[in-house]
Amino acid sequence: MKKKLIALIWVFIPLSLFAQEKIDRKSVVSRHNVKITEVDTLNSLSLGNGRFAMTMDVTGLQTFPEYYHKGVPLGTMSEWGWHSFPTDKEYSIEQTMKPVASHGREIPYARQWPSGTREWEAANYLRQNPHRIHLATLGWQIKKSDGSLIEVKDIKNIDQTLNLWNGELISKFEIEGVPVEVISFVSQTKDELGVKVSSKLISEGRLALTINYPFPTNQFLDEAVYFDEEEAKRLKLTKSGKQKFTIERNLDTTEYFTNYTSSLNLKSVESTDKGYLIKPERSKDTWSFITSFSPKNNQPSNIGFEKVQNEEHKAFNQFWNSGGMIDLGETKDARAKEIERRMILSLYLTKINCGGSSPPQETGLNSNSWYGKPHMEMAWWHGVHFALWGRPEILEKQMEWYFRSFEGAKAIAKRQGFEGVRWQKMTDNNGGETASSVGSYLLWQQPHIIYFSELIYRVKSNEQTLKKYAELVEETANFMADFAWYDPDLKRYILGVGVIPAQERFDPVETFNPTYELAYWRWALETAQKWRERQGLKRNEKWDKVLKELSPLPQKDGLYLATESAKDSYTTTKFMTDHPSVLGTYGMLPYTKGLDKEVMKNTFNKIWDDWEWHDTWGWDFPMTAMTATRLGYPEKAVDALLMPITTNTYLKNGQNYQTDRLRLYLPGNGGVLIALAMMAAGTDETTKPHPGFPDDWKMKFEGLTKMP
C-alpha cells in the first residue's frame, strides 16, 4: 500500500511541478536561429503558413533553382495546387486489380504491373495523377557592372539568418562589393510572400525580379526546374496601374492566379519564355512587394509590406508562446543542445508544412516525392505530435481528409467484401485511390483515425467530440473486426494473409499476423468499444468476439517476431532491415492485453544490438526512443534520438536527410516531437516525471500532454 501511495504522489505532484516551471520561450527558440554563411544546397531555408510554403536560397528568394535542385529544392507549393496530365484514355482503379487468396476466398488488390501492359498504364497514370505542382519561382535578376548576369560564384559575404521567433528570413550578401539586404516572410493568413530589398543596385538599374512557372513532371520527384517551351501561351498578364498586376495561368484544367503589388512604380513587366521579368523604377534604393497565389481571381493587395510584416510577426510570436515547450538549456550533457535544436527546428518545419486540411506529403510543401501525394500510414507521424504539444486543432484540421475520403474508403472495403471502411494509403487531398504493390496491402494506416480521435477526446472530452468522430471510429472498427479472419485450423482470428506490415519486407501472399499490427488491432477495437460506451451504446458483440479470440503476439526464443509467418525474423538479413516496427508494439502503442514486457525488453535489446541500422528511415529512431522510454531505458532513449546513422541526420535547416533521392523527410521531424513529448510528459503508465531523460538532466517543460 505504501509503494502504491508513493507512486501516486509521483504521478500527481512532480509532473505538475515540472509542467508549471516558467520557460523563457523566446530565449529557447532564438538560440536555434539558423545561420548560413555560404552557398549550401542542402541548407536552403523555408517559409510558410502550413498550407503554403516557399524555400529560398542565400539571396532570400529562389534565384538559383537549377543549382539547388539536387539539394533541398527551391519550391513553391500549396495545399490546393494540383494538376493532372490530360489523357484520351479511360483509366480506372479496377484495371489494376489482382486477387490474393485470403480469408477463404479471392480478394482483389490494386497493384502495379509489368511494363508495357494495359494494367501498367492504368497503375502508372493513377500513381502520377493528380500531382502537386510548383506554383512559381521568384528570383533576382542581378547584373554585374559589365552588364552580365550574376552566377552563384558572384554571391559574396553571405550572412543569412532564419529568425525563428518572427518566422522571417534576413539575407545579406554582396555583389562586386555592393551590399544587398533582403527580408522575406510568408503571411500566416494568406498564401502570399512579403519581400523588402535594400541596395544601390536598385537605383543603378541592376536589380530586377523574375517570376517563372515550372512545368510539372510525371516523375517521383519534382524539383521546380523543368520548364516547357509553350509556357508563355499559358500565361496572361493584367496590369492594375503602375504598381500592380495579375498573372493568370491555365495549365490544362488547373487555373490559378499570381497577384503582385509593388512599393515602387514598375518600369516594365516583360514576358519571357518562362514567365515574366519585373523591373522597378530607379527612384529609390529600397523596394518592397507582396506576391500572392490563389485558385481564385483575387485583386492585388492594397496592404503595405510593413503591415503584413507586423501581422506575420505577431502570428509567429503567438505560435511560439502557445502549445508545449521543453527547455534543456541548463543541462550540462552535450547531447541536450542537439536534441533541443532538433526539437525547435522540427516545431518550425511542421508548423509551416503541416497545417492543411489533409496530412502533408512526406516532403511537405518543399518538393514532390511520390508525385506529391500523402501517405496515410505516415499521418501518425505528421499529426500525433500536434495533440501532444498542445495544438490539437491542427490535428483536427488534418483529420478533415477522413470525412472527404469516407466514401472512397467504403468502396474499397465493399469491393474486397468487407464491412466498414478501408482507408486509402497513397492518396490525394480528395481520397483518390492509388495502385501499389506495397501500399495496397498495408494495414497500419487503418487504426490511425481511432488513435487520432482518442487523442482529441482526451483533450476535449465532450459530447461534441464523440458526435463528430463517432461514425469514423465505428466504421473503421467494423472493417477491422471483419478483416480479422477466423482460421479454422488455428482456431483463432488472424490478420492475413494478404498483408504487408509496416516493415515493408514481407510477401503479402504469405504474410499473416504482423506483431505490431496485431497489437494495434487489439488497442483500436478496445478503444472503439469505449467510444460506444461513452455514447451510451452496448459493446459490439462481434468486436468482442474478435478481441477474445484474436491471435496472441507471435514470439520465438523469447523474442517477438516481426510476423507469425516469419519464424526467421532475426536470422534472415532482409528481415533485419527497414522499419523495426515490432518496437511500435510497445512504443507507439501502450500496453495491450497479452503483452509480455520481459519479451519486449529482450526484443528491444536484440534489435538495438543487431539491427541493420544503416537501412532504416527517419522515424525509426524516435520510435526506438519511445519504446526505450516505456521500458525504462532513458539513456537509450536519448541515444536513439542521436544515433549516428545517415537517415537520422538533421541538417542545419532542421530537415531530416535520408538519401540522395530524398533529402528531407517530415515524418522524422514529427517523430522527434512525439518522442520528446513522451520522454518529458510521460504516458498513462509512467510514475515519475520526464521518464525518457536521464535523472541528472536539468529540464523544464510545459504545455505537453501525456501519451496513452
Stockholm file with secondary structure:
# STOCKHOLM 1.0

chainA/1-708         MKKKLIALIWVFIPLSLFAQEKIDRKSVVSRHNVKITEVDTLNSLSLGNGRFAMTMDVTGLQTFPEYYHKGVPLGTMSEWGWHSFPTDKEYSIEQTMKPVASHGREIPYARQWPSGTREWEAANYLRQNPHRIHLATLGWQIKKSDGSLIEVKDIKNIDQTLNLWNGELISKFEIEGVPVEVISFVSQTKDELGVKVSSKLISEGRLALTINYPFPTNQFLDEAVYFDEEEAKRLKLTKSGKQKFTIERNLDTTEYFTNYTSSLNLKSVESTDKGYLIKPERSKDTWSFITSFSPKNNQPSNIGFEKVQNEEHKAFNQFWNSGGMIDLGETKDARAKEIERRMILSLYLTKINCGGSSPPQETGLNSNSWYGKPHMEMAWWHGVHFALWGRPEILEKQMEWYFRSFEGAKAIAKRQGFEGVRWQKMTDNNGGETASSVGSYLLWQQPHIIYFSELIYRVKSNEQTLKKYAELVEETANFMADFAWYDPDLKRYILGVGVIPAQERFDPVETFNPTYELAYWRWALETAQKWRERQGLKRNEKWDKVLKELSPLPQKDGLYLATESAKDSYTTTKFMTDHPSVLGTYGMLPYTKGLDKEVMKNTFNKIWDDWEWHDTWGWDFPMTAMTATRLGYPEKAVDALLMPITTNTYLKNGQNYQTDRLRLYLPGNGGVLIALAMMAAGTDETTKPHPGFPDDWKMKFEGLTKMP
#=GR chainA/1-708 SS CHHHHHHHHHHHTHHHHHHHSCCCHHHHHHTTCEEECSCCGGGCEEEECSSEEEEECTTSSCSCHHHHTTSSCCCEEESSCEECCCCSSCCCGGGGEEEEEETTEEEEEECCCCTTSHHHHHHHHHHHSSEECCCCEEEEEEBCTTSCBCCGGGCEEEEEEEETTTTEEEEEEEETTEEEEEEEEECSSSSEEEEEEECHHHHTTCEEEEEECCCCCSSSCBCSCCCCTTHHHHEEEEECSSSEEEEEEEETTEEEEEEEEESSCEEEEEECSSEEEEEECTTCSEEEEEEEEESSCCCCCCSCHHHHHHHHHHHHHHHHHSSCEEECTTCCSTHHHHHHHHHHHHHHHHHHHSCSSSCCCTTTTTSBSGGGCCBTTTHHHHHHHHHHTTCHHHHHHHTHHHHHTHHHHHHHHHHTTCSSCCCCSBCCTTCCCCCCTTGGGBCTTTTHHHHHHHHHHHHSCSHHHHHHHHHHHHHHHHHHHHHSEEETTTTEEECBSSCBCSSCCSCTTTCBCBHHHHHHHHHHHHHHHHHHHHTTCCCCHHHHHHHHHBCCCCEETTEECSBTTCTTTTTSGGGGSSCCGGGGGGTTSCCCTTCCHHHHHHHHHHHHHHSCTTSCCTTHHHHHHHHHHHHTCHHHHHHHHTCCCGGGEECTTCCEECCSSCCCCHHHHHHHHHHHHHHHHCBTTCCSSSTTSCTTCCCEEESCCCBC
#=GC SS_cons         CHHHHHHHHHHHTHHHHHHHSCCCHHHHHHTTCEEECSCCGGGCEEEECSSEEEEECTTSSCSCHHHHTTSSCCCEEESSCEECCCCSSCCCGGGGEEEEEETTEEEEEECCCCTTSHHHHHHHHHHHSSEECCCCEEEEEEBCTTSCBCCGGGCEEEEEEEETTTTEEEEEEEETTEEEEEEEEECSSSSEEEEEEECHHHHTTCEEEEEECCCCCSSSCBCSCCCCTTHHHHEEEEECSSSEEEEEEEETTEEEEEEEEESSCEEEEEECSSEEEEEECTTCSEEEEEEEEESSCCCCCCSCHHHHHHHHHHHHHHHHHSSCEEECTTCCSTHHHHHHHHHHHHHHHHHHHSCSSSCCCTTTTTSBSGGGCCBTTTHHHHHHHHHHTTCHHHHHHHTHHHHHTHHHHHHHHHHTTCSSCCCCSBCCTTCCCCCCTTGGGBCTTTTHHHHHHHHHHHHSCSHHHHHHHHHHHHHHHHHHHHHSEEETTTTEEECBSSCBCSSCCSCTTTCBCBHHHHHHHHHHHHHHHHHHHHTTCCCCHHHHHHHHHBCCCCEETTEECSBTTCTTTTTSGGGGSSCCGGGGGGTTSCCCTTCCHHHHHHHHHHHHHHSCTTSCCTTHHHHHHHHHHHHTCHHHHHHHHTCCCGGGEECTTCCEECCSSCCCCHHHHHHHHHHHHHHHHCBTTCCSSSTTSCTTCCCEEESCCCBC
//
